[in-house]
Amino acid sequence: MADALELDALWEDFHRVVNMTSAELSAWLRVSDADERTEPLPDQAGSPAGRHVLAILQKRRTDLTEDDLGVMRAVVDTVSDETDVANEPVAEDTDRRHRLMSLGHDPLKG
């Protein structure tokens, strides 16, 4: 398990890059998986990573597992890599925006 300082830094970094609320992410995961005739059950909507991010958002820091920490690190790394200054998000980059939103980061959100 991470030491207290590392855990605090990761918690802050994760909540900095995940700028969607759990309600917003849950709704997005359902919408992104829906098609013209069906909508998935809420607990089955979205990618496994998206569902794990949603679960982490609903936890307290003291309840995090090693798996949670690994997902948090991966999300921070992915969002940081894809939202650097050279890759400023644009509204027209829909695929990239949707991919990031599935991890809880809406690049167009202030």
C-alpha positions in Angstrom: 0.0 0.0 0.0 1.1 3.5 -0.7 2.4 5.7 2.2 0.3 8.5 3.4 2.1 11.3 1.4 1.9 9.3 -1.8 -1.7 8.4 -1.2 -2.6 12.1 -0.5 -0.8 13.2 -3.7 -2.5 10.5 -5.8 -5.9 11.3 -4.3 -5.4 15.0 -5.2 -4.1 14.3 -8.7 -7.0 11.9 -9.4 -9.6 14.4 -8.3 -7.9 17.1 -10.3 -8.0 15.2 -13.6 -11.4 13.5 -13.0 -13.5 16.7 -13.4 -16.9 14.9 -13.8 -19.1 14.2 -10.8 -20.1 10.6 -10.1 -23.6 11.5 -11.4 -22.2 13.0 -14.6 -19.9 10.0 -15.2 -22.7 7.5 -14.5 -25.0 9.2 -17.0 -22.2 9.4 -19.6 -21.4 5.7 -19.2 -25.1 4.8 -19.8 -25.4 7.1 -22.8 -22.2 6.0 -24.4 -23.2 2.4 -24.2 -26.8 2.9 -25.3 -28.0 2.3 -28.9 -31.3 3.0 -30.6 -33.2 0.2 -29.0 -31.5 -0.6 -25.7 -29.8 1.0 -22.7 -27.5 -1.1 -20.5 -28.2 -1.6 -16.8 -26.5 1.2 -14.8 -24.0 -1.2 -13.1 -23.0 -2.7 -16.5 -22.7 0.5 -18.5 -19.4 1.7 -19.9 -15.9 0.2 -19.9 -14.5 -1.7 -16.9 -12.1 1.2 -16.4 -15.0 3.7 -16.5 -17.0 1.7 -14.0 -13.9 1.4 -11.7 -13.4 5.2 -11.8 -17.1 5.6 -10.9 -16.6 3.2 -8.0 -13.6 5.1 -6.8 -15.5 8.4 -6.9 -18.0 6.9 -4.5 -15.3 5.8 -2.0 -13.6 7.4 0.9 -9.8 7.6 0.8 -9.5 5.1 3.6 -11.5 2.5 1.6 -9.2 2.4 -1.4 -7.7 -0.9 -2.5 -4.5 -1.6 -4.4 -6.6 -2.1 -7.5 -8.1 1.3 -7.0 -4.7 2.9 -6.7 -3.5 1.3 -9.9 -6.6 2.6 -11.8 -6.1 6.0 -10.2 -2.5 6.1 -11.4 -3.5 5.0 -14.9 -6.3 7.6 -15.2 -4.0 10.4 -14.0 -1.3 9.3 -16.5 -3.7 8.9 -19.4 -5.5 12.2 -18.8 -2.2 14.0 -18.3 -0.7 12.6 -21.5 -3.8 13.4 -23.6 -4.4 16.9 -22.2 -0.9 18.5 -22.4 -0.5 22.0 -23.8 0.5 20.6 -27.2 -2.8 18.6 -27.3 -5.3 21.3 -26.2 -8.8 19.8 -26.5 -11.0 21.1 -29.2 -14.8 20.5 -29.6 -14.3 18.8 -33.0 -12.1 16.1 -31.5 -15.2 14.0 -30.5 -13.5 10.6 -30.2 -10.8 11.8 -27.9 -13.3 13.8 -25.8 -15.5 10.7 -25.4 -12.5 8.5 -24.6 -11.5 10.9 -21.8 -15.0 11.3 -20.6 -15.2 7.5 -20.2 -12.4 8.0 -17.6 -14.2 10.9 -15.9 -12.5 13.8 -17.6 -14.4 16.2 -19.8 -11.7 18.2 -21.6 -14.2 20.9 -22.5 -15.3 21.4 -18.9 -13.8 24.4 -17.2 
